[in-house]
């Protein structure tokens, strides 16, 4: 195997394994979100992901405009292969995969 075929799992230019956009989540990191994180789920680039975990293979997306009683969006957890990358690095950005 060459270095290009081995998925990168750590480093400054690889997104974390678990990240959320909700500030109340323990996985929230504003500095990493500011860079822009691209998510590919089941081969499709998604822009509505609330939270993801690469190692466990799931994303959490908002369920329409439905809100819970505290005003938070209701979310669905979808299982499948997840890939993440920093959008500020351009087309050749290292991709984090499971």
Beta strands, then each sheet from edge to edge (+ up, - down):
strand 1: 18-20
strand 2: 37-41
strand 3: 44-46
strand 4: 49-53
strand 5: 58-67
strand 6: 73-79
strand 7: 82-86
strand 8: 96-97
sheet 1: 1+ 4- 5+ 6-
sheet 2: 3+ 2- 7+ 8-
end
